[in-house]
Amino acid sequence: MFVPNSHQQLSLYDSFKDLPKYLQEYLLDSWADTFQEIIFPAIDEERFAVLY
């Protein structure tokens, strides 16, 4: 069943929290953080509803 995602929420079991501090900082300073904050929310999920 398709449900639109209104926000990006970390899972309770997200491995990011378990990474060493230096790797967390590295990821936050890389393109991955920007991609999560800008690109993912801009994706129109309704177009993919038929796949669910």
C-alpha positions in Angstrom: 0.0 0.0 0.0 1.4 3.4 -1.0 1.6 6.1 1.6 3.2 9.5 0.7 6.3 10.3 2.7 5.9 13.7 4.3 9.3 13.8 5.9 12.6 12.0 6.0 12.8 10.2 9.4 15.6 8.1 10.7 14.7 4.6 11.6 15.1 3.5 15.2 17.6 1.0 13.9 19.4 3.4 11.6 23.1 2.6 11.4 24.1 6.3 11.2 23.9 6.6 14.9 26.3 3.7 15.4 29.0 5.1 13.2 32.1 6.7 14.8 31.8 10.5 15.2 34.4 11.2 12.5 32.4 9.2 9.9 29.2 10.9 10.9 30.9 14.3 10.4 32.3 13.1 7.1 28.9 12.1 5.8 27.3 15.3 7.0 30.0 17.3 5.1 29.6 15.3 1.9 27.0 15.5 -0.9 24.9 12.8 0.8 23.5 15.2 3.4 22.5 17.8 0.8 21.0 15.0 -1.4 18.8 13.9 1.5 17.7 17.4 2.4 17.1 18.8 -1.1 16.7 16.0 -3.6 14.6 13.4 -1.8 11.9 15.8 -0.7 11.6 17.1 -4.3 10.8 13.6 -5.7 7.1 13.3 -6.6 6.3 10.0 -5.0 2.8 9.9 -6.4 4.3 9.0 -9.8 5.5 5.8 -8.3 2.3 4.8 -6.4 1.4 2.3 -9.1 4.5 0.3 -8.2 3.2 -0.3 -4.6 
